[in-house]
């Protein structure tokens, strides 16, 4: 609950700043570039090298990856059925694939499962969710976003390898098990702490609870897929694989998190229906207040 309150405060600060101050038109864009280029790489560099890479990481690590293809296929089916344009389809893909598994996920997992659940939450977030974001989000943006040149393998590769979080991922994997100097750990920690407040502030700057009619349909799709279909798929994967322990319960709860703010910001930066992105972040956050307790109770009943 504390983290939901903090999120609400920074959302409100962003919304109030838009009304009270004459901010530059490109202020959200500048903040967005700072988040993607500095704070998100700092999070990856701080957390990923400390994770043990062994067999215990497989379930929470693989669930985001195994869920990605079915969820994307569902979005494509809806896009074809309802005639969504290319940018709208790309926005929905970005908004449903990645959950807010760290800033919301970590404290909720600790509160509900104690410290024993935290390793699984970190693995789900860093080796699953964040790693998938770093690798696949540039590909999605390259395919659906605005581009001056025809899409080619060289263009996709250039965008992927110029994406700061992906470069941070490569460095973090190379440094697995390494110990940073105290000063570097402190710098990365401070930069990491800026991620959530800056992200929620920038969403607050642009969020609108009045959604145009043509965006209501894809917004409902994002809510249904992100809060219901994604955790249901994670639950089925756990049952099929025979996992019913703490790792399974944590994985399902992490899969039920609302849309990752950073993914929404990246879609906005690529001009993939920015108004849909800001609305989805806010609406999935509010909706998760209802759905997360239901998934917790369901997994407690199934995985007792």
N, C-alpha and C positions, 0 to 999 in steps of 0.2 A: 504493500500500500504506500509506503514511503516513497518509492521510486515513481509510482503513478502521480503522487502529489508534486514531486520535483519536476516531472515532465509537464504537468499542467501549468506549473509556475512559469517555465521557460516558454511554453506555447503562448501563455497570456502576455508575457513580456514582449514577444515578437509581435503579437496582434496589436498591443497597445502602442508599440513603437511605430507601427505603420500608421496609426491614427494620429499620434501626438507629435511626431517628428517628421521633418522633410528629409527623409533619407534619399541618397542617390538611387536612381532607378536600377543601377547595376549592383547595388549593395548585396542582394542575395547571391548574385553570380560570384562576386569576389569571395564571400564567406564560403560558398560551395567549393570553390577552387582550393581554398585553404584546407577545408575538411578532407577533401579527396587526396590532396597532394601532401599534407603534413600530418594531420591528426590520425587519420585511418592507417597510414603506414606505421605510425608510432605504436598504435595498438597491436598491429601484427608483429612488429619487431619486439615488442615487450613480452607478449604472451606465448607466441608460437614456439620459440626456442626452448622453453621450459617444459613443454609437453613430452611425456615419454611416448616413443613410437614403438608400440608392441601390439600384440593381438587383442588386448583389452579395449583398444580404441576402435575396433572394426564396426560394431553396431552403431554407436552414435556418429561415427565418421561417415558411414556409408548411407545412412538414411536420407540425408539431404540430396546426395547424388542419385540414389535410386528413385527418389520421388520426382526429380526434375523432369524426366522425360514424360511420365504420365501426366503431370500437371501442365506441362507445355502443350502436350497433345490435346488436353481438355480445352485450353485457351484457344488453340487453333480451330478446334471444332466449333466452339462458340463464335469465334470471329467469322467463320464461313457461314454459319447458320444465320447470324444477325447482320452480316455485311459490314463488319467493322473495317475502317480504313487501316492502312499499314501502321501509322504512328500510334493509333489507339491499341492495336494488337500488341505492338512492342511494349507499350506502357503497361498493359495488363500482365504480360509475361514478367517484366521486371518487378512488378508489385506483388506477385503471388509466389515467386520462387524463393525469396529471401525474407527470413523473419528477424524480428528484433530479439535475437537470442542472447545478447550479452547484457545490454543495459537493463532490459526488463527480465530476461531469462535468468541471469545469474542470481540476483537477489531473491527471485521467486523460488528458484530451485533450492537455494540455501534455507529459505524460510520453511519450505514444505518438506524437504528431505534431509536437511542438515548438511554438514560439511561432507558427508559420505557421497552425496550426489553431485558435488561440485566438479570432480574430475570428468565425469561424463558430460556435464554441461559445457565445460571448457572445450572438450574434444568435439562435441557437436558444433559448437560455435566456430572454433578456430580451424579444425581440419575438415569440417563439413561446410558450414554456412559461409564463413569468411573466405575460405579457400575457393569455394565454388563462385562466390562473388568476384574475387580477383581474376579468376580464369574465364568465367562465362559471361559476365556482364559486359566486358568490352566487345565480345563477339555479338551479343544481342544488340548492343548499341550500334555497332558497325553495320549490322544487317537492317535494322529498322530505323536508325536515326538518319538525320539529314547528311548528305554527302555530295561533294562536288564532283568526285570521280567515281566511275563504276566500281562496284565491290569486286575485289580480287584477293587472292591468298596473300599477296604481298601487303596490301592495304590492311587486311585484318591482322596479320602478324605485326605490322608496324604499330597499330593501335594497341594491341595486347601488350607488346613489350615496351610501350611508352606510357603504360598505365601505372602510376606510382604504387598503388596497392599490390599489383602483381609483382613488380620489382622487389617490393618489401617482402613479399611471400618467398621469392627465390632466395633472398638473403637470409631470411629467418630459417628456412629449411637447411641451408648450408651451415648455419650456426647452431643447429639443434644440439642442446646439451651444454652450450657455451655459457659462461658467466660474464656479464658485462661489468665494466668498472662502475663503482657506486655513482659517480657523477652522471654517467650515461643512462643508467637505470632511472635516476631521478629526473633527468630531462625527458626521457620517454614517458615516464609516469605522468608528469605534468601535462605533456602534450596529449596523452591519452584521455586525461580527465576533461579535456575541452570538447571531446567528440560529442557526447550526449547533449550538453547544454547548447552548444553552437548549432547542432543539427535541429533540435527542437525550436530554437529561436528563429532559425531561417524558415522552418515550416510555419511557425506562427506569423511571420511576416507576410506569408502568401496564402495561408489557409482560408478557406471560405466554406461555411456550412450550407450555403445555398448552392446546390449543384445544378447546372443547366440540364434540361431534359435529355439532351443527347448523350450526356455522360452518366446518367443514372443507371442505365443498363450495365455498362462495364464496371461501374462502382459496385453494384450488387454482385456481379461476378467475382470481383476481387474479394469482397467480404466472404462470400460463400466458399471460395477455393482456399483462401488464406486461413480462415478460422475454423472451417469444417472439413473440407476435402483433404488438406495437407496433413492434419493430425490423424484423420481416419486412415489415410494411406500409410502413415508411419505405424499406426496401431496394427494394421494388417501385415506389414512387413515384419514386425516383432513376432506376431503370432505364427506366421508362416515359417520363420527362422527358428522358432522354438524358444525365443528369449522372453522371459516373463519376470525378470528380476528388476533391480533398481535401475540398471542401465536402460531397460525398455521403458520404464515409467518416466524417467528423465527425458528420454528421446522423444516420447509422444508429447510431453508438455512443451518441450522446446519447439517442436514442429507446429504447435498451436499458437505460437507468438504472433502478434500483429506484424504488419509490414515493416521491414527494416527501413529506417529513415534514410540511411545512406543510399540505399537502392533507389528510393524515391527521388533523392537529390540528383543522383546520376542520371535518372530518366529525365528529370526536369532540365538538366544541363544539356542533354541531347535534344531538347525540345519535343519530347514524347508526351504531348498533352499535359503540360505542367499543372493545369487546374485539376485534372483527374488525380495526378500524383499527390498533391497536397491534400485533397479531400480523402484519398484512400488512407494516407497515414493517420489522419485524425479519426476517421470513422472506424478503421480496424482497431485502433487503440481503444476507443470507447467500447466497441463490440467485444473485445477480448476480456473486458471486465465481467461479462456474462458467460463467455464460453470457456475460459481457462478453468474456473472452478468445476465446470461440468466434466472436462477432460481429466482433471485430477481425481474426481470421485469415480469416474468410469474405470480409469486404470487401477485405482485402488481396489475396486471390485473384481476386475478381471485378473489382476496380477498379484493377488494376495498370497 
